[in-house]
Amino acid sequence: MFGFGAATRIYLAVGATDMRKGFEGLYGLVRDRLQCQPLSGHVFLFCNAQRNRLKLLVWDGSGLWICAKKLPKGRFRWPQPRGGELKVVLSQEELAMLLGGIDLSQARHRPWYRSQIDSDEVGADRINTA
């Protein structure tokens, strides 16, 4: 898998996305629906309605990457947004868990030091701990 730097944000698109979309279609969704800059170097995740396919879009400085994953069995557990959010911000650890089949709503953050900047930008307390 890719290694992303600490400044890289990971945005998960809420709702279902048509997995037939390619570079231009996903670029447009990032720009218009998520209100982000596709060429920012941040990571954008999209999933289909059945939650068995996902696509990742990222700009590496010289071109756009699209990576796809299809599950022959099972489903990705897509995090639920708060209120009217159009995107959910994930940490790198949460991305690894999501791709590894872990339900993020069942995971809990233990008391851990994170600077205020990281907490605000990554949404460290976004996961349900119920």
C-alpha positions as a printed Julia matrix, in Angstrom:
130×3 Matrix{Float64}:
   0.0     0.0     0.0
   1.0     3.63   -0.33
   2.84    5.49    2.39
   1.2     8.85    3.01
   2.89   11.7     4.85
   1.58   13.18    8.08
   0.2    16.23    6.25
  -1.89   14.09    3.88
  -5.6    14.17    4.65
  -7.81   11.19    3.88
 -11.36   12.06    2.84
 -14.08    9.46    2.55
 -17.04   10.41    0.35
 -20.38    9.86    2.08
 -22.96    7.82    0.18
 -22.66    5.62   -2.87
 -20.58    6.43   -5.94
 -20.95    5.01   -9.43
 -17.86    2.79   -9.75
 -17.85    3.23  -13.54
 -16.38    6.69  -12.97
 -12.78    7.11  -14.02
 -10.26    9.9   -13.64
 -12.44   12.76  -14.85
 -15.58   11.59  -13.06
 -13.88   11.15   -9.69
 -11.94   14.41  -10.18
 -15.28   16.18  -10.68
 -16.79   14.56   -7.56
 -13.83   15.69   -5.44
 -14.06   19.23   -6.78
 -17.84   19.68   -6.91
 -19.37   17.36   -4.3
 -16.61   17.21   -1.69
 -15.5    20.82   -2.27
 -11.81   19.84   -2.23
  -8.88   20.31   -4.58
  -8.22   17.04   -6.47
  -4.58   17.99   -7.08
  -3.89   18.7    -3.39
  -2.14   15.4    -2.75
  -4.84   14.35   -0.32
  -6.51   10.95   -0.6
 -10.17   10.56   -1.61
 -12.15    7.33   -1.09
 -15.37    6.33   -2.83
 -17.55    3.23   -2.42
 -20.46    1.7    -4.34
 -23.96    1.15   -2.92
 -23.33   -2.54   -2.13
 -20.13   -1.56   -0.23
 -18.11   -4.3    -1.92
 -16.02   -2.02   -4.16
 -14.02    1.08   -3.44
 -11.82    3.46   -5.36
  -9.07    5.69   -4.06
  -8.02    8.84   -5.95
  -4.76   10.65   -5.18
  -2.43   13.08   -6.95
   1.26   12.21   -6.51
   2.69   15.43   -7.94
   3.04   14.13  -11.49
  -0.28   12.43  -12.14
  -3.51   11.07  -10.74
  -3.71    7.56   -9.31
  -6.87    5.52   -9.11
  -6.67    2.37   -7.05
  -9.6    -0.01   -6.79
 -10.48   -2.88   -4.48
 -13.27   -5.4    -5.06
 -14.35   -7.83   -2.36
 -15.56  -11.22   -3.66
 -17.38  -11.72   -0.32
 -18.23   -9.34    2.47
 -18.63   -5.58    2.56
 -16.7    -2.53    3.64
 -18.16   -0.93    6.74
 -18.44    2.7     5.6
 -18.38    5.2     8.49
 -21.56    7.14    9.14
 -21.35   10.93    8.77
 -22.43   13.42   11.37
 -25.37   15.59   10.36
 -25.19   16.75    6.77
 -21.51   15.98    6.17
 -20.5    15.23    2.59
 -17.17   13.73    3.61
 -15.62   12.04    6.61
 -11.98   12.64    7.52
 -10.01    9.51    8.42
  -6.62    9.05   10.03
  -4.05    6.84    8.36
  -4.73    4.19   10.99
  -8.46    4.3    10.28
  -7.79    3.91    6.54
  -5.67    0.83    7.2
  -8.4    -0.65    9.41
 -11.15    0.12    6.87
  -9.18   -1.52    4.05
  -8.42   -4.47    6.35
 -12.09   -5.14    7.03
 -12.39   -3.63   10.5
 -15.64   -1.88   11.46
 -14.56    1.59   12.59
 -17.75    2.09   14.6
 -16.66   -0.81   16.84
 -13.14    0.56   17.32
 -12.31    2.86   20.22
  -9.58    5.44   20.57
  -7.62    5.01   23.76
  -6.4     8.1    25.59
  -3.48    9.21   23.47
  -1.65   12.42   22.93
  -2.43   14.21   19.69
  -1.69   17.84   19.13
  -4.7    20.13   18.8
  -3.97   20.59   15.09
  -4.11   16.84   14.47
  -7.33   16.43   16.45
  -9.1    19.22   14.57
  -7.95   18.16   11.12
  -8.08   14.39   11.41
 -11.21   14.17   13.56
  -9.66   11.83   16.13
 -12.82   11.72   18.24
 -15.14   11.19   15.29
 -15.47    7.42   15.86
 -18.41    6.27   17.97
 -17.18    4.82   21.25
 -20.55    3.5    22.37
